[in-house]
Amino acid sequence: MAALMCSASANAAIILSAAPGNAVYSGPAPTTDFESPTPGFSGGSIVTGTTPIHTTPLGSTGFYGSVSPTNGTPGFLNLPGGTETISFIWGSVDTENILTVLDAADNVLFSANGSDIVSLLGGPTPGLRFDEDPNLNPIVTLQFTDADIGTAARLKFESTKEAFEFDNFSVAAVPEPATWAFMILGFGAIGGAMRRQRKANVKVSYA
């Protein structure tokens, strides 16, 4: 897996990595796959199949997202709070495709284009069509570190010419502080119950 790191500050970085795709999706379990209503997606189109305008990403089945001058651009996908990692299929990579990570005030945290992805994986595979080439349909991952964890609010997808297709987003978020507190309380309650159970199982014998 190839990776490119973008430093956002002295104590934070967003690491972009890419791995060749597969005809049978083999990435993390998707949290957004466009197969059901996707209210967090706007600006682009949710499409299916291959047409002269857009091409089904390798490993995608059914519906997927697309942006282009014809399908609508830019497109946006909202992210949950506390986002730590994002992975998705970047379909039929084109140099005109641009991915941008925005914070809640729409400040740019990170940006990459199709050329960045192609360079990570060494270019197209000779003898394969672009729609069946694992290197041109990679599983792309964004890893947020340190102070950047939880700062991403949404992804922006743009394409000035050829369509930018994407699918199977897997977003992992760190628990909110309140969630951590409930988890700690829960573990404490379980520990207390186990101690009480051990005490109840002690038998005392008298001579």
C-alpha positions in Angstrom: 0.0 0.0 0.0 1.4 3.4 -1.0 0.9 6.5 1.1 1.3 10.2 0.9 1.3 12.4 4.0 0.0 15.9 4.2 1.1 17.8 7.3 -1.7 20.0 8.7 0.3 21.3 11.7 3.3 20.4 13.7 1.3 17.9 15.7 -1.1 16.6 13.1 -1.2 15.0 9.7 -3.6 13.5 7.2 -2.2 10.4 5.6 -3.5 9.4 2.1 -2.9 5.8 1.1 -4.2 3.7 -1.7 -4.4 -0.1 -2.4 -5.4 -1.7 -5.7 -9.1 -2.4 -6.0 -10.7 -5.7 -6.7 -13.6 -7.0 -8.8 -15.1 -8.3 -5.6 -14.9 -5.6 -3.0 -12.4 -6.4 -0.3 -12.2 -3.2 1.7 -13.6 -2.3 5.1 -17.3 -2.8 5.7 -19.1 0.2 4.1 -21.1 2.7 6.2 -22.3 4.5 3.1 -22.9 2.6 -0.2 -25.7 4.6 -1.8 -27.9 1.5 -1.9 -30.3 3.2 0.6 -31.4 6.9 0.9 -28.3 9.0 1.5 -29.4 12.4 3.0 -25.8 13.3 3.7 -24.9 13.4 0.0 -25.6 16.4 -2.1 -24.6 18.2 -5.2 -23.7 15.2 -7.4 -25.7 12.2 -8.6 -26.4 8.7 -7.4 -26.3 6.5 -10.4 -26.1 2.9 -11.5 -24.5 1.0 -14.4 -22.1 2.3 -17.0 -23.0 4.9 -19.6 -21.0 7.3 -21.8 -21.0 9.7 -18.8 -20.0 7.5 -15.9 -18.5 4.1 -15.3 -19.2 1.6 -12.5 -16.2 1.5 -10.1 -14.5 -1.9 -10.0 -15.8 -3.7 -6.9 -19.0 -1.6 -6.8 -22.4 -3.3 -7.1 -25.7 -1.4 -7.6 -25.6 2.4 -7.0 -22.7 4.7 -6.6 -21.9 8.4 -6.4 -20.7 10.5 -9.4 -19.9 14.1 -10.1 -19.1 15.7 -13.4 -20.2 18.7 -15.5 -23.1 16.5 -16.5 -23.9 14.8 -13.2 -23.5 17.9 -11.1 -20.3 19.2 -9.5 -19.1 19.7 -6.8 -20.7 17.0 -4.7 -20.5 16.7 -0.9 -20.7 13.9 1.7 -21.2 14.8 5.3 -19.1 13.1 7.9 -19.9 12.1 11.5 -18.3 13.8 14.4 -14.9 12.5 15.5 -13.9 11.0 12.2 -10.6 9.3 12.4 -10.4 7.2 9.1 -12.2 7.3 5.8 -11.8 4.7 3.0 -13.7 4.3 -0.3 -13.5 3.1 -3.8 -12.1 5.9 -6.1 -13.5 4.7 -9.5 -11.8 5.1 -12.9 -9.3 7.6 -11.7 -9.0 10.7 -13.9 -6.5 13.6 -13.5 -9.5 16.0 -13.4 -10.9 14.3 -10.3 -10.4 16.3 -7.1 -11.1 15.2 -3.5 -11.1 17.8 -0.7 -11.6 17.4 3.0 -13.3 20.4 4.7 -13.9 21.3 8.3 -17.1 22.7 9.8 -16.2 26.2 8.5 -15.4 24.9 5.0 -11.7 25.4 5.5 -9.6 23.0 3.4 -7.8 20.4 5.6 -6.6 18.2 2.7 -6.8 18.0 -1.1 -5.7 15.3 -3.6 -6.4 14.8 -7.3 -6.3 11.8 -9.7 -2.7 12.3 -10.5 -1.8 11.9 -6.8 -3.6 8.5 -6.7 -2.1 7.3 -10.0 1.4 8.2 -8.8 0.9 6.3 -5.5 0.1 3.1 -7.4 2.5 3.4 -10.3 0.1 4.1 -13.1 -2.2 2.0 -15.2 -1.8 -1.7 -15.6 -0.7 -2.5 -19.2 -3.3 -4.5 -21.2 -6.3 -3.7 -18.9 -9.2 -1.3 -19.6 -9.5 1.6 -17.2 -12.8 0.2 -15.8 -11.2 -3.2 -14.9 -7.8 -1.9 -13.8 -7.2 -2.4 -10.0 -4.7 0.5 -10.0 -7.3 2.9 -11.5 -10.1 1.8 -9.2 -8.2 1.8 -5.8 -9.4 1.6 -2.3 -8.3 5.0 -1.0 -7.9 5.7 2.8 -7.5 8.9 4.7 -6.0 8.6 8.2 -6.3 11.5 10.5 -3.8 11.8 13.3 -3.4 13.8 16.5 -5.1 17.2 16.4 -6.7 16.5 13.0 -8.9 13.7 14.4 -12.5 14.9 14.5 -11.9 18.0 12.5 -13.3 16.8 9.2 -16.9 17.7 8.5 -17.5 16.7 4.9 -15.8 15.6 1.7 -16.0 17.6 -1.5 -15.8 15.9 -4.9 -15.1 17.8 -8.1 -14.4 17.0 -11.7 -13.9 19.5 -14.5 -14.2 16.9 -17.3 -14.5 13.2 -16.8 -16.8 11.8 -14.1 -15.5 11.2 -10.6 -17.1 8.0 -9.4 -17.0 6.7 -5.8 -18.6 4.1 -3.6 -18.4 2.0 -0.4 -17.4 4.7 2.1 -16.2 3.3 5.4 -16.0 6.0 8.1 -14.6 5.2 11.5 -15.0 7.8 14.3 -13.5 8.0 17.8 -16.1 7.9 20.6 -17.3 11.3 21.9 -16.2 12.1 25.5 -19.7 11.4 26.8 -19.6 8.0 25.1 -16.2 7.3 26.7 -17.7 8.2 30.1 -20.7 5.8 29.6 -18.3 3.0 28.5 -16.1 3.5 31.6 -19.2 3.5 33.9 -20.4 0.3 32.1 -17.1 -1.4 32.6 -17.1 -0.4 36.2 -20.6 -1.8 36.7 -19.6 -5.1 35.0 -16.6 -5.3 37.3 -18.7 -4.7 40.4 -21.2 -7.4 39.4 -18.4 -9.9 38.8 -17.0 -9.2 42.2 -20.4 -9.6 43.9 -20.9 -12.9 42.0 -17.5 -14.2 43.2 -18.4 -13.3 46.8 -21.8 -15.1 46.5 -20.1 -18.3 45.3 -17.8 -18.5 48.3 -18.9 -21.4 50.6 -17.9 -21.4 54.3 -17.7 -24.8 56.0 -17.9 -25.2 59.8 -16.3 -28.1 61.6 
